[in-house]
Amino acid sequence: MEKYEKLAKTGEGSYGVVFKCRNKTSGQVVAVKKFVESEDDPVVKKIALREIRMLKQLKHPNLVNLIEVFRRKRKMHLVFEYCDHTLLNELERNPNGVADGVIKSVLWQTLQALNFCHIHNCIHRDIKPENILITKQGIIKICDFGFAQILSWTSSFSGASLIGLIVDLLNSFSANSEIFLLAWIHCCSRRCLHRLCSYEMVPSS
């Protein structure tokens, strides 16, 4: 971390802590994710390497940019572009629903990012408000690819294997099915209406 000056702690999860930092040479403000366990931990190593691999392969305006990776005291550190806040922050500031313009922008950009991932056979598997970053300019950046997976068209899933957005819908759908796509659209609609508009659709039968 000699290269970076810590400015603030911005987040913490099961496997890591995120700090807002400044590059001492360039002055660039970045986000540094420090994994709490050493790289000798097999779970941490698997998650870190998966996220690094995914973000090196996938480059899109609505996916967070991985700047560099380094190790210090046998702990992995991932350096990302810095984003001002998350969709969760936006929702907490607007408990009665977010403005229509914000809803449209968030939904459109999120679907653009997910579409790009799916074109490249990548399923994020952990889409939730705290993993949707927002810059000061209102640009959406999806982050946290530690649970992401590259799929083959022969892949199939059980409900227990999926996390987040589609866990309640894809109990027996195969990845190459039209139903899979329809389920994604349906679940995106339900999640967005519920979380952004404080409106819940009638549960599907």
ZADO-1210 file (C-alpha; in nm, 4 decimals, padded with zeros to 6 digits):
<atoms>
<atom x="00.0000" y="00.0000" z="00.0000" code="MET" pos="1"/>
<atom x="00.3042" y="00.2296" z="-00.0075" code="GLU" pos="2"/>
<atom x="00.1846" y="00.3553" z="-00.3456" code="LYS" pos="3"/>
<atom x="-00.1534" y="00.4639" z="-00.2078" code="TYR" pos="4"/>
<atom x="-00.2729" y="00.6933" z="00.0691" code="GLU" pos="5"/>
<atom x="-00.5821" y="00.5698" z="00.2546" code="LYS" pos="6"/>
<atom x="-00.8593" y="00.8285" z="00.2667" code="LEU" pos="7"/>
<atom x="-01.1544" y="00.6355" z="00.4091" code="ALA" pos="8"/>
<atom x="-01.3042" y="00.2930" z="00.4567" code="LYS" pos="9"/>
<atom x="-01.6007" y="00.2626" z="00.2195" code="THR" pos="10"/>
<atom x="-01.7181" y="-00.0954" z="00.2535" code="GLY" pos="11"/>
<atom x="-01.6691" y="-00.4354" z="00.4098" code="GLU" pos="12"/>
<atom x="-01.7820" y="-00.7836" z="00.3163" code="GLY" pos="13"/>
<atom x="-01.7232" y="-01.1453" z="00.4133" code="SER" pos="14"/>
<atom x="-01.3920" y="-01.1659" z="00.2341" code="TYR" pos="15"/>
<atom x="-01.2569" y="-00.8150" z="00.2067" code="GLY" pos="16"/>
<atom x="-01.2484" y="-00.4493" z="00.3029" code="VAL" pos="17"/>
<atom x="-01.2668" y="-00.1610" z="00.0535" code="VAL" pos="18"/>
<atom x="-01.0812" y="00.1666" z="00.1030" code="PHE" pos="19"/>
<atom x="-01.0999" y="00.4946" z="-00.0825" code="LYS" pos="20"/>
<atom x="-00.7357" y="00.5754" z="-00.1609" code="CYS" pos="21"/>
<atom x="-00.5251" y="00.8253" z="-00.3516" code="ARG" pos="22"/>
<atom x="-00.2303" y="00.7381" z="-00.5727" code="ASN" pos="23"/>
<atom x="00.0577" y="00.9308" z="-00.4158" code="LYS" pos="24"/>
<atom x="00.2234" y="00.9901" z="-00.7528" code="THR" pos="25"/>
<atom x="-00.0646" y="01.0693" z="-00.9887" code="SER" pos="26"/>
<atom x="-00.3232" y="01.1909" z="-00.7368" code="GLY" pos="27"/>
<atom x="-00.5829" y="00.9558" z="-00.8876" code="GLN" pos="28"/>
<atom x="-00.8556" y="00.8524" z="-00.6428" code="VAL" pos="29"/>
<atom x="-00.9187" y="00.4773" z="-00.6507" code="VAL" pos="30"/>
<atom x="-01.0926" y="00.2015" z="-00.4567" code="ALA" pos="31"/>
<atom x="-00.8658" y="-00.0668" z="-00.3106" code="VAL" pos="32"/>
<atom x="-01.0184" y="-00.3996" z="-00.2091" code="LYS" pos="33"/>
<atom x="-00.8036" y="-00.5778" z="00.0485" code="LYS" pos="34"/>
<atom x="-00.8846" y="-00.9438" z="00.1084" code="PHE" pos="35"/>
<atom x="-00.8933" y="-01.0088" z="00.4826" code="VAL" pos="36"/>
<atom x="-00.7401" y="-01.3567" z="00.4660" code="GLU" pos="37"/>
<atom x="-00.4046" y="-01.4436" z="00.3129" code="SER" pos="38"/>
<atom x="-00.3771" y="-01.5798" z="-00.0391" code="GLU" pos="39"/>
<atom x="-00.3045" y="-01.9188" z="00.1203" code="ASP" pos="40"/>
<atom x="-00.6748" y="-01.9471" z="00.2068" code="ASP" pos="41"/>
<atom x="-00.8221" y="-02.1584" z="-00.0786" code="PRO" pos="42"/>
<atom x="-01.1613" y="-01.9844" z="-00.0734" code="VAL" pos="43"/>
<atom x="-01.0123" y="-01.6349" z="-00.0834" code="VAL" pos="44"/>
<atom x="-00.7681" y="-01.7359" z="-00.3539" code="LYS" pos="45"/>
<atom x="-01.0476" y="-01.8816" z="-00.5672" code="LYS" pos="46"/>
<atom x="-01.2690" y="-01.5732" z="-00.5318" code="ILE" pos="47"/>
<atom x="-00.9850" y="-01.3271" z="-00.5921" code="ALA" pos="48"/>
<atom x="-00.8485" y="-01.5066" z="-00.8980" code="LEU" pos="49"/>
<atom x="-01.1982" y="-01.5459" z="-01.0424" code="ARG" pos="50"/>
<atom x="-01.2689" y="-01.1733" z="-01.0055" code="GLU" pos="51"/>
<atom x="-00.9320" y="-01.0805" z="-01.1568" code="ILE" pos="52"/>
<atom x="-00.9811" y="-01.3153" z="-01.4509" code="ARG" pos="53"/>
<atom x="-01.3350" y="-01.1950" z="-01.5216" code="MET" pos="54"/>
<atom x="-01.2523" y="-00.8242" z="-01.5094" code="LEU" pos="55"/>
<atom x="-00.9448" y="-00.8656" z="-01.7270" code="LYS" pos="56"/>
<atom x="-01.1596" y="-01.0381" z="-01.9891" code="GLN" pos="57"/>
<atom x="-01.4664" y="-00.8142" z="-01.9679" code="LEU" pos="58"/>
<atom x="-01.4228" y="-00.4466" z="-02.0535" code="LYS" pos="59"/>
<atom x="-01.7383" y="-00.2335" z="-02.0777" code="HIS" pos="60"/>
<atom x="-01.8346" y="00.1228" z="-01.9745" code="PRO" pos="61"/>
<atom x="-02.0824" y="-00.0183" z="-01.7210" code="ASN" pos="62"/>
<atom x="-01.8453" y="-00.2683" z="-01.5598" code="LEU" pos="63"/>
<atom x="-01.6025" y="-00.1453" z="-01.2949" code="VAL" pos="64"/>
<atom x="-01.2483" y="-00.1117" z="-01.4290" code="ASN" pos="65"/>
<atom x="-00.9742" y="-00.3150" z="-01.2607" code="LEU" pos="66"/>
<atom x="-00.6606" y="-00.0978" z="-01.2638" code="ILE" pos="67"/>
<atom x="-00.4026" y="-00.3237" z="-01.1022" code="GLU" pos="68"/>
<atom x="-00.3448" y="-00.6111" z="-00.8611" code="VAL" pos="69"/>
<atom x="-00.0746" y="-00.6422" z="-00.5968" code="PHE" pos="70"/>
<atom x="00.0146" y="-00.8461" z="-00.2902" code="ARG" pos="71"/>
<atom x="00.1216" y="-00.7119" z="00.0462" code="ARG" pos="72"/>
<atom x="00.1918" y="-00.9307" z="00.3488" code="LYS" pos="73"/>
<atom x="00.0501" y="-01.2265" z="00.1540" code="ARG" pos="74"/>
<atom x="-00.2854" y="-01.0548" z="00.1098" code="LYS" pos="75"/>
<atom x="-00.4366" y="-00.9786" z="-00.2291" code="MET" pos="76"/>
<atom x="-00.5206" y="-00.6161" z="-00.3118" code="HIS" pos="77"/>
<atom x="-00.7347" y="-00.5198" z="-00.6117" code="LEU" pos="78"/>
<atom x="-00.7301" y="-00.1582" z="-00.7304" code="VAL" pos="79"/>
<atom x="-01.0430" y="-00.0288" z="-00.9068" code="PHE" pos="80"/>
<atom x="-01.1654" y="00.2987" z="-01.0466" code="GLU" pos="81"/>
<atom x="-01.3434" y="00.4914" z="-00.7705" code="TYR" pos="82"/>
<atom x="-01.7203" y="00.5390" z="-00.7791" code="CYS" pos="83"/>
<atom x="-01.9008" y="00.7925" z="-00.5629" code="ASP" pos="84"/>
<atom x="-02.1757" y="00.5721" z="-00.4167" code="HIS" pos="85"/>
<atom x="-02.3881" y="00.2616" z="-00.4698" code="THR" pos="86"/>
<atom x="-02.7457" y="00.1941" z="-00.5714" code="LEU" pos="87"/>
<atom x="-02.8055" y="00.0873" z="-00.2112" code="LEU" pos="88"/>
<atom x="-02.7109" y="00.4390" z="-00.0960" code="ASN" pos="89"/>
<atom x="-02.9568" y="00.5801" z="-00.3518" code="GLU" pos="90"/>
<atom x="-03.2357" y="00.3553" z="-00.2252" code="LEU" pos="91"/>
<atom x="-03.1675" y="00.4415" z="00.1383" code="GLU" pos="92"/>
<atom x="-03.1871" y="00.8126" z="00.0558" code="ARG" pos="93"/>
<atom x="-03.5205" y="00.7615" z="-00.1209" code="ASN" pos="94"/>
<atom x="-03.7278" y="00.5138" z="00.0867" code="PRO" pos="95"/>
<atom x="-04.0485" y="00.6030" z="-00.0997" code="ASN" pos="96"/>
<atom x="-03.9031" y="00.5376" z="-00.4427" code="GLY" pos="97"/>
<atom x="-03.6399" y="00.6805" z="-00.6752" code="VAL" pos="98"/>
<atom x="-03.7177" y="00.9433" z="-00.9417" code="ALA" pos="99"/>
<atom x="-03.8350" y="00.8079" z="-01.2787" code="ASP" pos="100"/>
<atom x="-03.5317" y="00.9447" z="-01.4610" code="GLY" pos="101"/>
<atom x="-03.2949" y="00.7691" z="-01.2224" code="VAL" pos="102"/>
<atom x="-03.4908" y="00.4419" z="-01.2525" code="ILE" pos="103"/>
<atom x="-03.4681" y="00.4479" z="-01.6319" code="LYS" pos="104"/>
<atom x="-03.0982" y="00.5300" z="-01.6273" code="SER" pos="105"/>
<atom x="-03.0081" y="00.2652" z="-01.3685" code="VAL" pos="106"/>
<atom x="-03.2158" y="-00.0049" z="-01.5368" code="LEU" pos="107"/>
<atom x="-03.0906" y="00.0711" z="-01.8886" code="TRP" pos="108"/>
<atom x="-02.7239" y="00.0807" z="-01.7910" code="GLN" pos="109"/>
<atom x="-02.7496" y="-00.2286" z="-01.5712" code="THR" pos="110"/>
<atom x="-02.9140" y="-00.4269" z="-01.8506" code="LEU" pos="111"/>
<atom x="-02.6482" y="-00.3052" z="-02.0954" code="GLN" pos="112"/>
<atom x="-02.3793" y="-00.4398" z="-01.8632" code="ALA" pos="113"/>
<atom x="-02.5589" y="-00.7704" z="-01.8052" code="LEU" pos="114"/>
<atom x="-02.6236" y="-00.8120" z="-02.1766" code="ASN" pos="115"/>
<atom x="-02.2520" y="-00.7635" z="-02.2451" code="PHE" pos="116"/>
<atom x="-02.1659" y="-01.0235" z="-01.9815" code="CYS" pos="117"/>
<atom x="-02.4178" y="-01.2715" z="-02.1207" code="HIS" pos="118"/>
<atom x="-02.2931" y="-01.2244" z="-02.4770" code="ILE" pos="119"/>
<atom x="-01.9568" y="-01.3356" z="-02.3391" code="HIS" pos="120"/>
<atom x="-02.1213" y="-01.6285" z="-02.1557" code="ASN" pos="121"/>
<atom x="-02.0634" y="-01.4744" z="-01.8132" code="CYS" pos="122"/>
<atom x="-02.3251" y="-01.4871" z="-01.5359" code="ILE" pos="123"/>
<atom x="-02.2563" y="-01.2446" z="-01.2500" code="HIS" pos="124"/>
<atom x="-02.4618" y="-01.4388" z="-00.9885" code="ARG" pos="125"/>
<atom x="-02.4582" y="-01.1649" z="-00.7245" code="ASP" pos="126"/>
<atom x="-02.6497" y="-00.8667" z="-00.8624" code="ILE" pos="127"/>
<atom x="-02.7751" y="-00.6550" z="-00.5725" code="LYS" pos="128"/>
<atom x="-02.7894" y="-00.2802" z="-00.4932" code="PRO" pos="129"/>
<atom x="-02.4539" y="-00.2708" z="-00.3129" code="GLU" pos="130"/>
<atom x="-02.2840" y="-00.4256" z="-00.6178" code="ASN" pos="131"/>
<atom x="-02.4161" y="-00.1571" z="-00.8527" code="ILE" pos="132"/>
<atom x="-02.1860" y="00.1430" z="-00.8223" code="LEU" pos="133"/>
<atom x="-02.2745" y="00.4939" z="-00.9408" code="ILE" pos="134"/>
<atom x="-02.0234" y="00.7630" z="-01.0364" code="THR" pos="135"/>
<atom x="-02.0727" y="01.1360" z="-00.9784" code="LYS" pos="136"/>
<atom x="-02.1714" y="01.1577" z="-01.3448" code="GLN" pos="137"/>
<atom x="-02.4471" y="00.8989" z="-01.2942" code="GLY" pos="138"/>
<atom x="-02.2651" y="00.6179" z="-01.4748" code="ILE" pos="139"/>
<atom x="-02.3495" y="00.2680" z="-01.3516" code="ILE" pos="140"/>
<atom x="-02.0622" y="00.0284" z="-01.2812" code="LYS" pos="141"/>
<atom x="-02.1330" y="-00.3317" z="-01.1839" code="ILE" pos="142"/>
<atom x="-01.8725" y="-00.4685" z="-00.9435" code="CYS" pos="143"/>
<atom x="-01.7823" y="-00.7766" z="-00.7372" code="ASP" pos="144"/>
<atom x="-01.7298" y="-01.0627" z="-00.9814" code="PHE" pos="145"/>
<atom x="-01.6108" y="-01.3032" z="-00.7120" code="GLY" pos="146"/>
<atom x="-01.9073" y="-01.5367" z="-00.7700" code="PHE" pos="147"/>
<atom x="-01.9270" y="-01.4922" z="-01.1480" code="ALA" pos="148"/>
<atom x="-01.9082" y="-01.7893" z="-01.3787" code="GLN" pos="149"/>
<atom x="-01.8325" y="-01.8463" z="-01.7458" code="ILE" pos="150"/>
<atom x="-02.0945" y="-02.0806" z="-01.8887" code="LEU" pos="151"/>
<atom x="-02.1022" y="-02.3281" z="-02.1699" code="SER" pos="152"/>
<atom x="-02.4295" y="-02.3637" z="-02.3585" code="TRP" pos="153"/>
<atom x="-02.4717" y="-02.7078" z="-02.2052" code="THR" pos="154"/>
<atom x="-02.4671" y="-02.5714" z="-01.8507" code="SER" pos="155"/>
<atom x="-02.7717" y="-02.6234" z="-01.6321" code="SER" pos="156"/>
<atom x="-02.8565" y="-02.5034" z="-01.2848" code="PHE" pos="157"/>
<atom x="-03.0469" y="-02.5818" z="-00.9732" code="SER" pos="158"/>
<atom x="-03.1939" y="-02.2968" z="-00.7692" code="GLY" pos="159"/>
<atom x="-02.9342" y="-02.3488" z="-00.4969" code="ALA" pos="160"/>
<atom x="-02.6480" y="-02.2757" z="-00.7385" code="SER" pos="161"/>
<atom x="-02.7563" y="-01.9215" z="-00.8204" code="LEU" pos="162"/>
<atom x="-02.7192" y="-01.6139" z="-00.6032" code="ILE" pos="163"/>
<atom x="-02.9055" y="-01.2835" z="-00.6054" code="GLY" pos="164"/>
<atom x="-03.1230" y="-01.1686" z="-00.8910" code="LEU" pos="165"/>
<atom x="-03.2660" y="-01.4952" z="-01.0300" code="ILE" pos="166"/>
<atom x="-03.2375" y="-01.7338" z="-00.7380" code="VAL" pos="167"/>
<atom x="-03.6159" y="-01.7647" z="-00.6987" code="ASP" pos="168"/>
<atom x="-03.6922" y="-01.8343" z="-01.0652" code="LEU" pos="169"/>
<atom x="-03.4351" y="-02.0640" z="-01.2221" code="LEU" pos="170"/>
<atom x="-03.4978" y="-02.3853" z="-01.0325" code="ASN" pos="171"/>
<atom x="-03.4749" y="-02.6058" z="-01.3384" code="SER" pos="172"/>
<atom x="-03.4093" y="-02.3887" z="-01.6439" code="PHE" pos="173"/>
<atom x="-03.1190" y="-02.4609" z="-01.8768" code="SER" pos="174"/>
<atom x="-02.8939" y="-02.1760" z="-01.9920" code="ALA" pos="175"/>
<atom x="-02.9795" y="-02.2264" z="-02.3604" code="ASN" pos="176"/>
<atom x="-03.3545" y="-02.2080" z="-02.3050" code="SER" pos="177"/>
<atom x="-03.5850" y="-01.9242" z="-02.4131" code="GLU" pos="178"/>
<atom x="-03.7426" y="-01.9602" z="-02.0693" code="ILE" pos="179"/>
<atom x="-03.4069" y="-01.8638" z="-01.9182" code="PHE" pos="180"/>
<atom x="-03.4156" y="-01.5314" z="-02.1030" code="LEU" pos="181"/>
<atom x="-03.7791" y="-01.4677" z="-02.0145" code="LEU" pos="182"/>
<atom x="-03.7049" y="-01.5450" z="-01.6505" code="ALA" pos="183"/>
<atom x="-03.4234" y="-01.2918" z="-01.6512" code="TRP" pos="184"/>
<atom x="-03.6513" y="-01.0232" z="-01.7950" code="ILE" pos="185"/>
<atom x="-03.9317" y="-01.1064" z="-01.5520" code="HIS" pos="186"/>
<atom x="-03.7053" y="-01.1094" z="-01.2493" code="CYS" pos="187"/>
<atom x="-03.5302" y="-00.7875" z="-01.3525" code="CYS" pos="188"/>
<atom x="-03.8714" y="-00.6224" z="-01.3749" code="SER" pos="189"/>
<atom x="-03.9805" y="-00.7516" z="-01.0347" code="ARG" pos="190"/>
<atom x="-03.6568" y="-00.6527" z="-00.8647" code="ARG" pos="191"/>
<atom x="-03.6489" y="-00.3056" z="-01.0192" code="CYS" pos="192"/>
<atom x="-04.0126" y="-00.2311" z="-00.9420" code="LEU" pos="193"/>
<atom x="-03.9756" y="-00.3530" z="-00.5858" code="HIS" pos="194"/>
<atom x="-03.6425" y="-00.1876" z="-00.5009" code="ARG" pos="195"/>
<atom x="-03.6514" y="00.1304" z="-00.7101" code="LEU" pos="196"/>
<atom x="-04.0219" y="00.2133" z="-00.6981" code="CYS" pos="197"/>
<atom x="-04.1187" y="00.0560" z="-00.3632" code="SER" pos="198"/>
<atom x="-04.3774" y="-00.1436" z="-00.5608" code="TYR" pos="199"/>
<atom x="-04.4138" y="-00.5218" z="-00.5459" code="GLU" pos="200"/>
<atom x="-04.5557" y="-00.7196" z="-00.8377" code="MET" pos="201"/>
<atom x="-04.8023" y="-01.0004" z="-00.7694" code="VAL" pos="202"/>
<atom x="-04.5924" y="-01.3129" z="-00.6989" code="PRO" pos="203"/>
<atom x="-04.5619" y="-01.5440" z="-00.9966" code="SER" pos="204"/>
<atom x="-04.7364" y="-01.8781" z="-00.9729" code="SER" pos="205"/>
</atoms>
